[in-house]
Amino acid sequence: MTAKPNRDYLLTAAAVRERCSLVYAAAERGETLHFRLHLDRLDAAAQFVADITRRRYPDLAVPFHSRWRHFSAGGVDRAQLVAPGADRAETARARIDLAIVSVLLDAGAGEQWCYHEAATGQVFTRSEGLGVASFRVMQAGLFSADPAQPWRADATALAVLSQDALAEMMQHRNGNSLAGFDGRVALLRRLGEVAVDNPAVFGRPARLGNLYGHWRAQGGTITAAKILRTLLIALGPIWPGRPLGDCGRHRSVPEDRLVPFHKLSQWLAYSLIEPLQDAGIAMTNLDALTGLAEYRNGGLFLDLGVVEPRDPSLASRMLDAQDEAVVEWRALTVILLDRLAERVRAVLGKRETEFPLICVLEGGSWEAGRQIAFSRRPNGSPPLAIASDGTLF
């Protein structure tokens, strides 16, 4: 009989790292069924990431890995367009509104979709496209309950979000389809419903940006782990059929077998650091959060041979996100990112305090995963094909 899951524990950043470590330890012992490790190749991977980091940021002043990098795609500083003329508190609320909605729309665009930005004439795909598209949707006021104040994400507007209106604004149509689009719409609607039912966090009338006041009331400093914890508890009910959020099962974990990842929630926590810091709230202990278990970081290790499938046919099959092979790959990715970060810092001559994991990701591992993917496959697709419902990756 499987043990009853400890929900309070599993909804933490510590649980992500600890449970993934159990899978990693099994792989080190050669006991995992789906992948084997080649740790002798990790130094070369670190050199590859360090070289890319130096090319992208020659002064090594690497910003945080967050949604805000995508808002500046194509060399356009869109962030300065958010809530023009607003005071510091309202700017913080608007930026939190934007970050939450945009991150929850950021579960992988697929290979068919692109976004044409009318204001600049530029065309964007994948993560940058989702970032720019969600920014322009927010600017148009689709998530606001007040037409006079577009830079808002109000719960009542989200709860009745028009699928047709969002599809039109994000240019989702036949021949330009966005993977998992229906799942994204459902997720935002549930988000609105959940926010209405949680006035202690989202206020009355409920608004996503009211998280600013919730955290502000706790003082001028807050830990990254506490930010994530708030998000996991407050947003937990939005995930379809997943009461523990982004969590899979693996036989290497004793008793309940559960391995949490909380990829989108951690991506959101990373993306809230800058809005909170700019509003005067300091976030500490950033490395309590983990690397993100998704296909660019994970693909880096597969494409460079640090992780190798035991069954070569795995790459030719469409996998479900809950397949044990996918859970194993993601768990190895989380711990390998920690190991990689140590080596990247050594190559760059940086200490952990001045170059945290969030900078290694941005410098970094995510872009390295993308570059190696395009060098191996013309469309830049990940080395494993995973069916997306628009709510996980």
C-alpha positions in Angstrom: 0.0 0.0 0.0 1.3 3.5 -0.9 1.8 5.8 2.0 -0.4 8.8 2.4 1.4 11.8 0.9 2.6 14.6 3.2 1.1 17.5 1.4 2.6 20.1 3.7 6.1 18.9 3.0 5.6 18.3 -0.7 4.5 21.9 -1.3 8.0 23.2 -0.5 11.2 24.0 -2.4 13.1 21.7 0.0 11.0 18.7 -1.0 11.8 19.3 -4.7 15.5 19.1 -4.1 15.3 16.3 -1.5 13.1 14.0 -3.5 15.0 14.6 -6.8 18.2 13.8 -4.9 16.8 10.3 -4.1 16.3 9.7 -7.8 19.7 11.1 -8.6 21.4 8.9 -6.0 19.7 5.8 -7.5 21.1 6.9 -10.9 24.6 7.3 -9.5 24.3 3.7 -8.2 23.1 2.6 -11.7 19.7 1.6 -10.4 17.4 3.8 -12.5 15.5 2.1 -15.3 15.3 4.8 -17.8 18.5 6.8 -17.9 22.2 6.4 -17.0 24.5 9.2 -15.9 27.9 10.1 -17.5 29.2 12.6 -14.9 32.6 12.7 -16.7 30.8 14.8 -19.3 29.6 17.4 -16.8 32.7 19.6 -16.9 32.4 19.9 -20.7 28.8 20.9 -20.2 29.8 23.6 -17.6 32.4 25.0 -20.0 29.8 25.1 -22.8 27.4 27.0 -20.5 30.2 29.3 -19.2 31.2 30.2 -22.8 27.6 31.1 -23.7 27.3 33.2 -20.6 30.4 35.1 -21.4 29.2 35.8 -25.0 25.8 36.9 -23.8 27.0 38.9 -20.8 30.7 39.9 -21.4 30.8 41.8 -18.1 29.2 38.8 -16.3 26.5 41.2 -14.9 23.9 38.5 -15.5 20.3 39.4 -14.7 17.9 37.0 -13.0 16.3 34.2 -15.0 12.7 35.4 -15.1 9.7 36.2 -17.4 11.0 39.8 -17.5 13.8 38.8 -19.9 11.1 37.7 -22.4 9.3 41.1 -22.1 12.4 42.7 -23.6 12.6 40.3 -26.6 13.7 42.0 -29.8 15.5 44.7 -28.0 12.3 46.5 -26.9 12.0 47.7 -23.3 8.3 46.8 -22.8 8.5 46.8 -19.0 8.6 50.6 -18.9 5.1 50.5 -20.6 3.5 48.9 -17.6 1.0 51.0 -15.7 2.3 54.4 -16.9 1.9 57.2 -14.4 1.1 54.8 -11.5 2.6 55.2 -8.0 5.1 52.6 -6.7 2.5 50.4 -5.0 0.2 50.3 -8.1 3.2 49.7 -10.4 4.1 46.7 -8.2 0.5 45.3 -8.3 0.4 45.7 -12.1 3.7 44.0 -12.6 2.6 41.1 -10.3 -0.6 40.9 -12.3 1.4 40.7 -15.5 4.0 38.2 -14.2 1.4 35.7 -12.9 -0.8 35.7 -16.0 2.1 35.6 -18.3 3.9 32.7 -16.5 0.7 30.7 -16.4 0.4 31.1 -20.1 4.0 30.0 -20.5 3.7 26.2 -20.7 5.5 25.7 -24.0 4.2 27.1 -27.3 4.8 24.1 -29.5 6.5 24.2 -32.9 3.7 25.6 -35.1 2.9 28.9 -33.4 4.3 32.3 -33.8 3.2 35.8 -32.8 3.4 38.9 -35.0 3.7 42.0 -32.8 1.9 44.8 -34.6 3.6 47.6 -32.6 7.1 46.7 -33.8 6.5 44.5 -36.8 8.6 41.7 -35.2 7.7 38.0 -35.2 8.4 35.9 -32.1 8.1 32.2 -31.3 8.3 29.9 -28.3 8.9 31.5 -24.9 9.7 35.0 -26.3 6.5 34.9 -28.3 4.4 33.9 -25.3 6.0 36.6 -23.3 5.4 39.3 -25.8 1.9 38.1 -26.7 0.7 37.9 -23.1 2.2 41.4 -22.5 0.2 42.9 -25.3 -3.0 41.0 -24.2 -2.6 42.5 -20.7 -1.9 46.0 -22.2 -5.2 45.7 -24.1 -7.1 45.1 -20.9 -8.5 41.6 -21.5 -7.8 40.6 -17.8 -9.1 43.8 -16.3 -12.6 44.3 -14.9 -12.3 48.1 -15.5 -11.9 49.2 -19.1 -10.4 52.5 -17.9 -7.6 50.5 -16.2 -6.1 47.9 -18.5 -3.0 47.1 -16.4 -4.9 44.8 -14.0 -5.6 41.1 -13.6 -8.9 41.0 -11.8 -10.4 37.7 -10.6 -13.9 38.5 -11.9 -12.5 39.1 -15.4 -10.3 36.0 -15.4 -13.2 33.8 -14.2 -15.2 34.6 -17.3 -12.3 34.9 -19.7 -13.4 34.6 -23.3 -11.6 31.8 -25.1 -12.3 33.4 -28.5 -11.0 36.8 -27.4 -7.8 35.3 -26.0 -7.3 33.2 -29.1 -7.7 36.3 -31.3 -5.2 38.3 -29.3 -2.7 35.5 -29.1 -3.2 34.8 -32.8 -4.1 31.2 -32.1 -5.9 29.8 -35.2 -5.7 27.0 -37.7 -2.2 26.9 -39.2 -0.8 28.9 -36.2 -2.0 26.8 -33.3 -0.7 27.3 -29.8 -0.1 23.9 -28.0 -2.5 23.2 -25.2 -4.5 26.4 -25.7 -7.7 25.2 -24.2 -5.8 24.1 -21.1 -4.4 27.6 -20.7 -7.8 29.2 -20.9 -9.2 26.8 -18.3 -6.2 27.5 -16.0 -6.8 31.2 -16.1 -10.5 30.8 -15.4 -9.8 28.6 -12.4 -7.3 31.2 -11.3 -10.0 33.8 -11.2 -12.4 31.6 -9.3 -9.7 30.6 -6.7 -8.7 34.2 -6.2 -12.3 35.2 -5.5 -12.5 32.5 -2.8 -9.2 33.6 -1.1 -9.7 37.2 0.1 -7.0 36.8 2.7 -4.4 36.7 0.0 -6.0 38.3 -3.0 -8.2 40.9 -1.2 -11.6 42.3 -2.1 -12.3 42.8 -4.9 -9.9 40.0 -5.7 -6.9 40.9 -7.9 -3.7 39.0 -8.4 -1.6 42.0 -7.8 -3.0 42.3 -4.3 -0.3 39.7 -3.4 1.9 42.8 -3.0 0.0 44.0 0.0 -0.1 40.4 1.4 3.7 40.2 1.3 4.2 43.8 2.2 2.3 43.3 5.5 4.9 40.7 6.4 7.8 43.2 6.5 10.5 44.5 4.2 12.2 41.2 3.7 10.9 37.8 2.7 12.6 34.5 1.7 12.3 33.0 -1.8 11.0 29.8 -0.2 8.2 31.7 1.5 7.2 33.3 -1.8 7.0 29.9 -3.4 5.1 28.4 -0.5 2.5 31.2 -0.7 2.1 30.5 -4.4 1.8 26.7 -4.0 -0.9 27.0 -1.3 -2.8 29.9 -2.8 -2.7 28.7 -6.4 -2.8 25.0 -5.7 -6.5 24.5 -6.5 -6.1 25.8 -10.1 -4.2 22.7 -11.3 -6.5 20.2 -13.1 -6.6 16.9 -11.3 -3.3 17.6 -9.5 -3.9 18.4 -5.8 -0.2 18.4 -5.2 0.6 20.5 -8.3 3.5 19.6 -10.5 4.3 16.2 -8.9 5.1 12.8 -10.4 6.0 9.3 -9.1 9.2 7.4 -9.2 10.1 4.0 -7.7 13.4 5.3 -6.2 11.4 7.3 -3.6 10.3 5.1 -0.7 6.7 4.9 0.6 4.6 7.5 -1.3 6.9 7.5 -4.4 6.1 11.2 -5.0 8.6 13.6 -6.6 7.6 17.3 -6.7 8.9 19.8 -9.3 6.6 22.8 -9.2 8.2 24.1 -12.4 5.7 26.9 -13.3 5.3 27.9 -9.7 9.1 28.3 -9.2 9.3 30.1 -12.6 6.7 32.5 -11.2 8.6 32.9 -7.9 11.7 33.8 -9.9 9.6 36.2 -12.0 8.3 38.0 -8.9 11.7 38.9 -7.5 12.2 42.0 -9.5 8.7 43.5 -9.1 9.0 43.0 -5.3 12.5 44.3 -5.1 11.6 47.4 -7.1 8.7 48.0 -4.7 11.1 47.9 -1.7 10.7 44.3 -0.6 13.9 42.3 -0.4 13.9 38.6 -1.2 16.6 36.5 0.4 18.0 33.0 0.1 17.3 32.7 -3.6 19.1 29.4 -3.9 16.5 27.7 -1.8 14.6 27.5 -5.0 15.8 24.8 -7.5 16.6 24.8 -11.2 13.6 24.4 -13.5 12.8 20.9 -14.6 11.8 21.6 -18.2 12.9 20.7 -21.7 15.6 23.3 -22.3 17.6 22.6 -19.1 16.8 18.9 -19.3 17.6 18.8 -23.0 21.0 20.3 -22.4 22.0 17.3 -20.4 20.5 14.8 -22.8 22.0 16.4 -25.9 25.5 16.7 -24.3 25.4 13.1 -23.2 25.5 13.7 -19.4 22.2 11.8 -19.3 21.7 8.9 -21.7 18.4 6.9 -22.3 18.9 3.2 -21.6 16.3 2.6 -24.4 17.3 4.5 -27.5 13.8 4.3 -28.8 12.6 6.6 -26.0 13.4 9.7 -28.2 11.1 8.5 -30.9 8.0 8.1 -28.7 5.4 10.6 -27.5 5.6 10.6 -23.7 3.1 11.6 -21.1 4.3 14.1 -18.5 3.5 11.6 -15.8 5.5 8.7 -17.3 8.2 7.5 -14.9 10.8 8.1 -17.6 9.8 11.8 -17.8 9.8 12.1 -14.0 13.2 10.5 -13.8 14.6 12.9 -16.5 13.2 15.9 -14.7 14.5 14.8 -11.3 18.0 14.3 -12.7 17.8 17.7 -14.3 17.1 19.4 -11.0 20.1 18.0 -9.3 22.4 18.2 -12.3 21.7 21.9 -12.4 23.0 22.3 -8.9 26.2 20.4 -9.9 26.5 22.3 -13.1 26.2 25.7 -11.2 29.1 24.8 -9.0 31.3 24.1 -12.1 30.1 27.1 -14.0 31.0 29.4 -11.1 34.4 27.9 -10.9 35.0 28.5 -14.7 33.8 32.1 -14.4 35.6 32.8 -11.1 32.4 33.7 -9.3 31.2 32.9 -5.7 27.7 31.5 -5.1 26.7 34.7 -3.2 27.5 36.8 -6.3 26.3 34.3 -8.9 23.3 32.4 -7.6 21.6 29.6 -9.4 19.1 32.0 -10.9 22.0 33.7 -12.8 23.4 30.4 -14.0 20.0 29.6 -15.5 19.9 32.9 -17.2 23.5 33.1 -18.3 23.3 30.2 -18.9 21.9 26.7 -19.0 18.5 27.5 -20.5 20.1 29.3 -23.5 22.7 26.5 -23.8 19.8 24.0 -24.0 18.2 25.9 -26.7 21.4 26.3 -28.8 22.3 22.7 -28.6 18.8 21.7 -29.5 18.9 23.8 -32.7 22.3 22.4 -33.6 21.0 18.8 -33.3 17.4 19.3 -34.7 16.5 21.9 -37.4 13.3 23.0 -35.5 15.0 23.2 -32.2 12.6 20.7 -30.6 13.6 19.0 -27.3 15.3 15.6 -27.4 12.2 14.0 -25.9 8.6 14.6 -27.1 6.2 15.2 -24.3 2.5 15.7 -24.8 1.4 19.1 -23.4 -1.9 20.1 -22.0 -0.7 23.7 -21.6 -0.5 23.6 -17.8 2.8 21.9 -17.0 5.9 22.7 -19.1 
